[in-house]
Amino acid sequence: MTAASLLSSPEIYPLMTTLWRTLAAFIASLLLAIVFALVGQINPLCKAVIKDLMSFVIRIPSIASISFFVLLCGTGALTIYLSVMTVVIPVACLGILGIYEKINPGMTTINRVYRVPFVRQAFYLYLPTLFGSFHAIFILSYSLTFKALIMAEFLGGLSGLGYGLMLRRETLDLNQLSAYILLIALAGLFSQSVLERCARWLTRHYAPI
């Protein structure tokens, strides 16, 4: 009942703020991860550097990166976005690189022999291959984005569900705190189910035959 009352009160605005931030951070992280993975296909040196860099960043605990950005940028939206993207990009990039490693070596050899421009390879080989196995990375990346964003709002935000959870923790009102946790879980479940439908549509229409 408390959770339902939150949905019919001004608390709906933090919910919308969090969902919007999650979507924006998710899309930005995914696009940058795809760009990094594509750059890694230019030559083996680029791939090795990107894999080593992402493997290093992925080992940094989320709370450490959030604390660093709070010290660097202060509390607010910029800190939230930077913290979340630092967590999500390495996971998505390494997953995409793993997909590209399964491409038939003969296809890349033919492209190299005939000197096919890399942009053409990206649009006709790498991106279609990505859509063919994208669903798992898509869902994992969004789930990680939502969790990291709630933590970033909790530690370094001035609005959103994570910030609201922090305020309710200070008051120690068990009803309000439990309702807010339920609201966060339902928001994550609903938004992920919507995005799963979008991911299925994308893979059905753009995956290679």
C-alpha positions as CSV (number, residue, x, y, z in Angstrom):
1,M,0.0,0.0,0.0
2,T,2.8,2.4,0.8
3,A,4.5,1.6,-2.6
4,A,1.2,2.3,-4.4
5,S,0.8,5.6,-2.6
6,L,4.3,6.6,-3.7
7,L,3.2,6.1,-7.4
8,S,0.3,8.5,-6.9
9,S,2.4,11.2,-5.2
10,P,5.2,13.5,-6.4
11,E,7.6,10.6,-5.9
12,I,6.7,9.5,-9.4
13,Y,9.1,12.2,-10.7
14,P,12.2,10.5,-9.2
15,L,11.1,7.3,-10.8
16,M,10.9,9.0,-14.2
17,T,14.2,10.7,-13.6
18,T,15.9,7.4,-12.9
19,L,14.4,5.6,-15.9
20,W,15.4,8.4,-18.2
21,R,19.0,8.4,-16.8
22,T,19.2,4.6,-17.1
23,L,18.1,4.7,-20.7
24,A,20.4,7.5,-21.7
25,A,23.4,5.9,-19.9
26,F,22.6,2.5,-21.4
27,I,22.4,3.8,-24.9
28,A,25.6,5.9,-24.6
29,S,27.5,3.0,-23.0
30,L,26.3,0.5,-25.6
31,L,27.2,2.7,-28.5
32,L,30.7,3.5,-27.1
33,A,31.3,-0.2,-26.4
34,I,30.3,-1.1,-30.0
35,V,32.7,1.6,-31.3
36,F,35.6,0.3,-29.2
37,A,34.9,-3.2,-30.3
38,L,34.9,-2.2,-34.0
39,V,38.1,-0.3,-33.5
40,G,39.6,-3.4,-32.1
41,Q,38.9,-5.2,-35.4
42,I,41.2,-2.8,-37.4
43,N,44.4,-4.7,-36.4
44,P,45.6,-7.1,-33.7
45,L,47.5,-4.4,-31.8
46,C,44.3,-2.2,-31.4
47,K,42.4,-5.3,-30.2
48,A,45.0,-6.2,-27.7
49,V,45.2,-2.6,-26.3
50,I,41.4,-2.4,-26.0
51,K,41.0,-5.8,-24.4
52,D,43.8,-5.0,-21.8
53,L,42.2,-1.6,-21.1
54,M,38.7,-2.9,-20.6
55,S,40.0,-5.8,-18.5
56,F,41.7,-3.3,-16.2
57,V,38.7,-1.0,-15.9
58,I,36.3,-3.9,-15.2
59,R,38.3,-4.8,-12.1
60,I,37.7,-1.4,-10.5
61,P,34.9,-1.8,-7.9
62,S,31.8,0.3,-8.7
63,I,31.9,2.1,-5.3
64,A,35.6,3.1,-6.0
65,S,34.7,4.7,-9.4
66,I,31.7,6.5,-8.0
67,S,33.7,7.9,-5.1
68,F,36.4,9.0,-7.6
69,F,33.9,10.9,-9.7
70,V,32.2,12.4,-6.7
71,L,35.6,13.8,-5.7
72,L,36.4,14.9,-9.2
73,C,33.0,16.4,-10.3
74,G,31.0,16.7,-7.1
75,T,27.5,15.3,-6.7
76,G,25.0,15.5,-9.6
77,A,24.0,14.1,-13.0
78,L,27.5,14.2,-14.5
79,T,28.9,12.0,-11.7
80,I,26.1,9.5,-12.1
81,Y,26.6,9.2,-15.9
82,L,30.4,8.9,-15.7
83,S,30.2,6.3,-12.9
84,V,27.6,4.2,-14.7
85,M,29.3,4.2,-18.1
86,T,32.7,3.3,-16.5
87,V,31.0,0.2,-15.1
88,V,28.9,-0.8,-18.2
89,I,31.2,-0.1,-21.2
90,P,34.0,-2.7,-20.3
91,V,31.4,-5.5,-19.8
92,A,29.6,-4.7,-23.0
93,C,32.8,-4.2,-25.0
94,L,34.4,-7.5,-23.9
95,G,31.2,-9.3,-24.6
96,I,31.1,-7.9,-28.1
97,L,34.7,-8.7,-28.7
98,G,33.9,-12.3,-27.7
99,I,31.2,-12.4,-30.4
100,Y,33.6,-11.1,-33.0
101,E,36.2,-13.8,-32.2
102,K,33.6,-16.4,-33.4
103,I,33.5,-14.9,-36.9
104,N,34.9,-17.3,-39.6
105,P,38.5,-16.3,-40.2
106,G,38.1,-16.9,-43.9
107,M,35.7,-13.9,-44.2
108,T,38.2,-11.5,-42.6
109,T,41.0,-13.0,-44.8
110,I,39.0,-12.3,-47.9
111,N,38.2,-8.8,-46.8
112,R,42.0,-8.2,-46.2
113,V,43.0,-9.7,-49.6
114,Y,40.5,-7.6,-51.6
115,R,41.2,-4.6,-49.4
116,V,37.6,-4.0,-48.5
117,P,37.3,-0.6,-46.7
118,F,36.8,-1.1,-42.9
119,V,33.7,1.0,-42.9
120,R,32.1,-1.4,-45.4
121,Q,33.2,-4.4,-43.2
122,A,31.7,-2.7,-40.2
123,F,28.3,-2.3,-41.8
124,Y,28.1,-5.6,-43.7
125,L,30.0,-8.0,-41.5
126,Y,30.6,-6.9,-37.9
127,L,27.3,-5.1,-37.1
128,P,25.1,-7.9,-38.7
129,T,27.1,-10.5,-36.8
130,L,26.6,-8.5,-33.6
131,F,22.8,-8.4,-34.0
132,G,22.8,-12.2,-34.4
133,S,24.0,-12.7,-30.8
134,F,23.1,-9.5,-29.2
135,H,20.2,-10.4,-26.9
136,A,22.3,-11.7,-24.0
137,I,24.7,-8.7,-24.0
138,F,21.8,-6.3,-24.4
139,I,19.9,-7.6,-21.3
140,L,23.1,-8.0,-19.2
141,S,24.2,-4.4,-20.0
142,Y,20.8,-2.9,-19.2
143,S,20.5,-4.8,-15.9
144,L,24.1,-3.7,-14.9
145,T,23.2,-0.1,-16.0
146,F,20.1,0.0,-13.7
147,K,21.9,-1.4,-10.7
148,A,25.0,0.8,-11.1
149,L,22.8,3.9,-11.6
150,I,20.8,3.3,-8.4
151,M,24.1,3.0,-6.5
152,A,25.5,6.1,-8.2
153,E,22.3,8.1,-7.3
154,F,22.5,6.7,-3.7
155,L,26.2,7.8,-3.2
156,G,26.5,10.8,-5.5
157,G,23.1,12.0,-6.7
158,L,20.8,14.8,-5.8
159,S,17.7,13.3,-7.3
160,G,16.2,10.0,-8.5
161,L,15.3,6.7,-6.8
162,G,18.7,6.0,-5.4
163,Y,18.8,9.5,-3.8
164,G,15.3,8.9,-2.4
165,L,16.4,5.6,-1.0
166,M,19.3,7.3,0.8
167,L,16.9,9.9,2.3
168,R,14.6,7.1,3.6
169,R,17.5,5.2,5.1
170,E,18.4,8.3,7.1
171,T,14.8,8.4,8.6
172,L,14.8,4.6,9.3
173,D,11.1,4.4,8.4
174,L,10.8,0.7,7.6
175,N,7.5,1.1,5.7
176,Q,8.9,3.8,3.4
177,L,12.2,2.1,3.0
178,S,10.7,-1.3,2.1
179,A,8.2,0.4,-0.3
180,Y,11.0,2.3,-2.0
181,I,13.0,-0.9,-2.5
182,L,9.9,-2.6,-4.0
183,L,9.4,0.4,-6.2
184,I,13.0,0.2,-7.5
185,A,12.7,-3.5,-8.2
186,L,9.4,-3.1,-10.1
187,A,10.8,-0.2,-12.1
188,G,13.8,-2.3,-13.1
189,L,11.7,-5.3,-14.0
190,F,9.2,-3.2,-16.1
191,S,11.8,-1.3,-18.0
192,Q,13.9,-4.4,-18.7
193,S,10.9,-6.3,-20.0
194,V,10.1,-3.4,-22.4
195,L,13.7,-3.3,-23.6
196,E,13.7,-7.1,-24.1
197,R,10.9,-6.8,-26.5
198,C,12.8,-4.1,-28.4
199,A,15.9,-6.4,-28.5
200,R,13.9,-9.3,-29.9
201,W,12.5,-7.0,-32.6
202,L,16.0,-5.8,-33.5
203,T,17.5,-9.3,-33.7
204,R,14.6,-10.6,-35.7
205,H,14.8,-7.8,-38.3
206,Y,18.6,-7.2,-38.5
207,A,20.3,-10.5,-37.6
208,P,22.1,-12.1,-40.6
209,I,20.1,-14.9,-42.3
